[in-house]
Amino acid sequence: KSNRVLIKSPVNIYSVIGNHDEYGYNPETVERAMIGVTESAGVIKRLSMDNPVLFTEDNLVVGVTGCDSHYELDKLGRIEDYCPTRPDGVDILIHVVHGYLSLKKRLEEIPDTLIDDVIEHTEADIILTGHEHSGFGVIKKRNKKGQLKIFCNPGALGRVSASLDEIGRMP
């Protein structure tokens, strides 16, 4: 049923691939997973770092890039997945990453990337992320150059467990 809703959308739908969109967390299985079939049918369009989607209205140019989940994401201090290059002429750059971006380190066993490690290096003005299912809302911070950077993880649309916190959570 959900694909029928997507097919009827009057606007384009853009996405990145998350680890749950693959079989066994294997990115090579995306084409045969539901999101891959939906993409190949033209229902959604996949974002990438190399091919920004550009929107222009009233002389304002907004670029949107993305980074799929992959084996090295959030591991060993790797921040480049959060650092797209701003295309020439883009006023606002939005970057979507299926990564575990956070304000502080949670558990040593879980790879994550800290906002403070990214903020001085990213050319994105807004980073949307979603690997961490409970989300953190909207965080606005200025880098050392005084540029406002906005980080947002609204949380997963579906529940992850039947815990009281999760039942009461609203994305």
C-alpha positions in Angstrom: 0.0 0.0 0.0 2.8 2.5 0.8 4.1 2.4 -2.7 0.6 3.5 -4.0 0.9 6.6 -1.8 4.4 7.3 -3.2 3.3 6.8 -6.8 0.5 9.3 -6.4 2.8 12.0 -5.0 2.5 15.2 -6.9 6.2 16.0 -6.2 9.5 14.1 -6.6 10.5 12.0 -3.6 14.3 11.9 -2.8 16.0 9.4 -0.6 19.2 7.9 0.7 19.6 4.2 1.4 19.6 3.2 5.1 21.0 0.0 6.6 17.5 -1.4 7.0 16.8 -0.9 3.3 19.3 -3.7 2.6 19.4 -7.4 3.2 21.8 -8.4 5.9 23.2 -4.8 6.0 24.8 -5.5 2.6 24.7 -2.5 0.2 25.0 -4.8 -2.8 21.5 -6.1 -2.2 19.7 -2.7 -2.6 18.6 -3.3 -6.1 16.5 -6.3 -5.1 15.2 -4.8 -1.8 11.9 -2.8 -1.8 13.6 0.6 -1.9 15.7 -0.5 -4.9 12.7 -1.7 -6.8 10.9 1.5 -6.0 13.8 3.5 -7.2 14.2 1.5 -10.5 10.5 2.1 -11.1 11.1 5.8 -10.9 9.0 6.4 -7.8 11.9 7.8 -5.8 15.1 9.5 -6.8 18.3 8.7 -4.9 20.5 11.5 -3.7 24.3 11.4 -4.0 27.3 13.4 -3.1 28.4 13.8 -6.7 25.2 14.8 -8.4 23.3 17.5 -6.4 19.7 18.2 -7.0 19.1 21.9 -7.6 16.0 23.9 -6.9 15.7 27.6 -7.9 13.0 30.0 -6.9 13.2 33.8 -6.7 17.0 33.9 -7.4 17.6 31.5 -4.5 19.4 28.2 -5.4 19.1 25.3 -3.0 21.2 22.2 -3.6 20.5 18.8 -2.0 23.0 16.0 -1.8 23.0 12.7 0.0 25.0 9.8 1.4 23.7 6.3 1.7 24.5 3.9 4.5 27.8 2.0 3.9 30.3 -0.1 5.7 32.7 2.7 6.6 30.1 5.3 7.6 30.8 6.8 11.1 33.8 4.6 11.6 37.3 5.6 12.7 36.7 9.4 12.7 35.6 9.4 9.0 33.7 12.7 8.5 33.8 13.0 4.7 30.3 11.5 4.4 29.0 14.6 6.1 31.1 17.1 4.0 29.7 17.6 0.5 31.2 20.2 -1.8 29.0 23.2 -2.3 28.3 23.5 -6.1 29.0 26.9 -7.6 26.0 29.3 -7.3 24.2 27.3 -4.5 23.0 29.6 -1.8 21.8 26.9 0.6 23.2 23.3 0.7 21.2 20.6 2.3 22.9 17.2 2.9 21.0 14.0 3.8 23.1 11.3 5.4 21.9 7.9 6.8 24.5 8.3 9.6 24.7 8.3 13.4 25.4 12.0 14.0 25.2 13.0 17.6 26.1 15.8 20.1 28.1 13.4 22.3 29.5 9.9 22.2 26.9 7.4 23.4 28.5 3.9 23.5 32.1 3.1 22.5 30.8 0.0 20.7 28.5 2.0 18.4 30.2 4.0 15.5 29.0 7.6 15.4 30.1 11.0 14.3 30.0 14.0 16.5 28.5 17.3 15.3 31.6 19.1 16.7 33.8 17.0 14.5 31.8 17.9 11.3 30.8 21.6 11.9 34.2 23.2 10.9 34.5 21.0 7.7 31.2 20.7 6.1 30.0 23.1 3.4 26.4 22.0 4.0 24.2 24.5 5.7 21.7 21.9 6.9 22.5 18.2 7.6 19.6 15.8 7.9 20.3 12.4 9.4 18.4 9.4 10.6 20.4 6.3 11.5 19.8 6.9 15.2 16.1 6.1 15.4 15.1 8.1 18.5 16.3 11.3 16.9 17.5 14.5 18.4 15.3 17.1 16.9 16.9 20.3 15.5 20.3 21.6 16.7 21.6 25.0 15.5 25.2 25.9 16.0 27.7 28.4 14.5 31.1 27.3 13.4 34.3 29.3 14.1 33.6 31.4 10.9 30.2 32.4 12.3 28.3 30.4 9.8 25.0 28.9 11.0 24.8 25.1 10.6 21.6 23.2 11.3 21.6 19.5 12.2 18.3 17.6 12.3 17.3 14.0 13.1 13.5 13.8 13.4 13.6 10.2 14.5 12.2 7.1 12.7 8.7 7.2 11.5 8.1 3.7 12.8 8.7 2.5 16.4 11.8 0.4 17.1 10.5 -1.3 20.2 7.4 -1.4 22.5 9.2 0.6 25.3 7.2 3.4 26.9 9.6 6.0 25.6 9.2 4.7 22.1 5.4 4.4 22.3 5.2 8.1 23.4 7.8 9.4 20.9 6.5 11.6 18.1 8.9 12.0 15.1 
